C-alpha cells in the first residue's frame, strides 16, 4: 500500500469512528464542561437555582426531657418510627421528611452549605453525629460540632452559617443529634449536585450541579465566595 492509500485508509477509519454529532438533542441548560479541573470533564446539567434547598425543622415535643433525633436515613428508618418513639417530629418545609428520604433512594445529592437556627443558643453545644450505614453491617461515623462555626460575624446568637459544611447524602446516610427539651432546630441545606438516573432514558447527563453557593447574608463571607 502506497503512502496516499495509507492516508486515505486512516482517514476512512477515523471518520467511521467519529460519533460527536449524530443529531442528538441535548437537554436545556446543557454544559459540556463541568467547570472542574479534570483532564476529561464529564457532561453536566445545570441545577435549577430555585430548586436546591431543604428546610428541615426538628422539634422536641417534650417539655421535660431531651431526646435524640434522626434526620435523613432512608434505608435506616424510612417512616420516622425512631423519631416518633422519642417524641420528636421532623418536617421539611418544601415537602415532607418521608418524601425527601424516598427521593434519596434514587437521587443521591451533595450538600454544600448549612444554616442552623434554634430557640436557645445552648443547643449549639450538642454535636451532630453523621453516619453512613452499609448493608454489609459497616457503619462509618464522624462528628460535626456547631460551636466551631460561632463567630462575631453572626449577629444572632441563635443562628450559625456553615458555608463549608459538605455532605454526600445517600440512602444510607443520616445524622443524629440531642435536641433539648421544648427545642426547635431549623436546618437549611443547600444542594450543589444531584444525580438523576432517569436522565439516562432521555440520553441526558445524569448529574446536575450548581456553581453558585447559597448566600449566608454575611457580607464578609459572601463577597469572597463570589455570590
C-alpha positions in Angstrom: 0.0 0.0 0.0 1.5 3.3 -1.1 1.6 6.4 1.1 -1.5 8.1 -0.2 -3.6 5.0 0.1 -2.5 4.6 3.6 -3.5 8.1 4.5 -6.9 7.6 2.9 -7.4 4.3 4.8 -6.6 6.1 8.1 -9.0 8.9 7.2 -11.8 6.5 6.4 -11.2 4.6 9.7 -11.3 7.8 11.7 -14.5 9.0 10.0 -16.1 5.7 10.7 -15.4 6.0 14.4 -16.5 9.7 14.7 -19.6 10.0 16.8 -19.7 13.5 18.3 -22.5 14.7 16.1 -25.4 12.3 15.4 -28.4 14.6 15.7 -28.7 14.1 19.4 -30.9 16.8 21.1 -29.2 17.7 24.4 -31.4 19.0 27.3 -31.9 22.6 28.2 -29.1 24.1 30.3 -26.7 21.5 28.9 -23.0 22.2 29.5 -20.2 20.1 28.0 -17.6 21.2 30.6 -18.3 20.7 34.3 -16.1 23.6 35.3 -13.8 21.4 37.4 -10.1 20.9 36.9 -10.2 17.5 35.4 -8.4 16.1 32.4 -11.7 14.9 30.8 -14.7 16.8 32.1 -17.9 14.8 32.1 -21.1 16.4 30.7 -23.1 18.3 33.3 -26.6 19.8 33.5 -27.2 23.0 35.4 -29.1 22.6 38.7 -32.1 25.0 38.9 -31.0 27.6 41.5 -34.6 27.9 42.8 -34.8 24.1 43.4 -31.9 23.2 45.6 -32.7 23.8 49.3 -34.3 21.8 52.1 -35.6 23.4 55.2 -35.6 20.7 57.8 -37.3 21.5 61.2 -36.6 19.2 64.2 -38.9 19.7 67.2 -38.7 18.1 70.6 -42.3 18.0 71.8 -41.3 17.1 75.4 -41.1 20.0 77.9 -39.3 17.8 80.4 -36.6 15.7 78.7 -34.0 16.0 75.9 -34.4 13.5 73.1 -32.4 12.0 70.2 -33.5 13.0 66.7 -32.5 11.3 63.5 -32.5 13.2 60.1 -32.4 11.5 56.7 -31.5 7.8 56.7 -33.8 6.4 54.0 -32.8 2.8 54.5 -32.4 3.1 58.3 -35.8 4.4 59.1 -38.0 5.4 56.2 -41.2 6.2 58.1 -39.6 8.0 61.1 -40.6 5.4 63.7 -37.5 6.1 65.8 -38.3 9.8 66.0 -42.0 9.2 66.8 -40.9 6.9 69.7 -38.8 9.7 71.1 -41.5 12.3 70.8 -39.6 14.1 68.1 -41.1 15.5 64.8 -39.0 16.2 61.7 -40.7 18.2 59.0 -39.4 19.6 55.6 -40.7 22.9 54.5 -40.6 22.1 50.8 -42.2 18.7 51.1 -42.0 16.1 53.9 -39.3 14.0 55.5 -40.9 10.9 54.0 -40.8 12.3 50.5 -37.3 13.6 50.9 -36.0 10.2 52.1 -37.9 8.3 49.4 -36.5 10.6 46.7 -33.0 9.9 48.0 -33.4 6.2 47.2 -33.0 7.2 43.5 -31.4 10.6 43.7 -28.3 11.0 45.9 -27.2 14.6 46.4 -24.2 16.5 47.5 -24.8 19.3 50.1 -22.6 22.3 50.4 -23.6 24.9 52.9 -25.7 24.8 56.1 -27.7 27.4 58.1 -28.8 26.3 61.6 -31.1 28.2 63.9 -32.5 27.3 67.3 -34.6 28.7 70.2 -31.8 28.6 72.7 -28.1 29.0 72.0 -27.3 26.2 74.4 -28.5 23.8 71.7 -25.3 24.5 69.7 -23.3 22.6 72.3 -24.9 19.4 71.1 -22.9 17.7 68.4 -24.2 16.2 65.2 -23.1 12.6 64.6 -23.1 11.7 60.9 -23.4 8.1 59.9 -23.1 6.1 56.7 -24.6 2.6 57.3 -23.8 -0.1 54.7 -25.9 -3.2 54.0 -22.8 -5.3 54.9 -23.0 -4.0 58.5 -20.3 -1.5 58.3 -21.2 1.9 59.8 -18.9 4.9 59.4 -19.4 7.9 61.6 -17.9 11.3 62.2 -18.7 14.3 64.4 -19.7 17.8 63.4 -19.6 20.5 66.1 -21.9 23.5 65.5 -19.9 25.6 68.0 -16.9 25.6 65.7 -18.9 28.0 63.4 -19.9 30.5 66.0 -18.2 33.9 65.4 -18.7 37.6 65.9 -19.8 37.8 62.3 -23.1 36.3 63.3 -25.2 38.9 64.9 -27.8 36.4 66.0 -26.7 34.2 68.9 -29.2 31.6 67.9 -28.0 31.2 64.3 -24.9 29.9 62.6 -23.8 29.8 59.0 -21.5 27.0 57.9 -20.8 27.6 54.2 -18.1 24.9 54.2 -20.4 22.1 55.5 -20.3 19.3 53.0 -22.2 16.0 52.9 -22.6 13.4 50.2 -26.2 12.3 51.0 -27.2 8.8 50.0 -30.0 6.5 51.2 -27.5 5.1 53.8 -26.6 8.5 55.2 -28.2 10.1 58.3 -27.2 12.1 61.3 -28.4 12.2 64.9 -28.4 15.0 67.5 -29.6 15.5 71.0 -32.3 18.1 71.0 -33.0 19.8 74.2 -36.5 19.9 75.8 -39.0 22.2 74.1 -36.4 23.0 71.5 -36.9 23.7 67.8 -33.9 23.4 65.4 -34.1 24.5 61.8 -31.5 23.4 59.2 -31.3 24.9 55.8 -29.3 22.6 53.5 -28.1 23.8 50.0 -27.8 21.2 47.3 -25.0 21.7 44.8 -25.1 18.3 43.0 -27.9 15.9 42.3 -27.9 12.6 40.5 -30.9 11.9 38.3 -30.6 8.4 36.9 -33.8 8.8 34.9 -31.9 11.1 32.6 -30.2 8.0 31.1 -33.5 7.2 29.4 -33.5 10.5 27.5 -29.8 10.5 26.8 -29.1 13.4 29.1 -26.4 13.9 31.7 -27.0 12.0 35.0 -25.5 14.7 37.2 -27.0 18.2 37.7 -24.8 20.7 39.5 -24.7 24.4 40.5 -21.5 26.5 40.7 -23.2 29.3 42.7 -23.1 28.8 46.5 -26.1 29.9 48.6 -25.8 33.3 50.2 -25.3 33.5 54.0 -26.3 37.1 54.4 -22.9 37.9 55.8 -21.1 40.3 53.5 -17.7 39.2 54.8 -18.4 35.6 53.8 -20.4 36.2 50.7 -18.1 38.5 48.8 -15.0 36.2 48.8 -17.3 33.4 47.7 -18.4 35.3 44.6 -22.1 35.4 45.4 
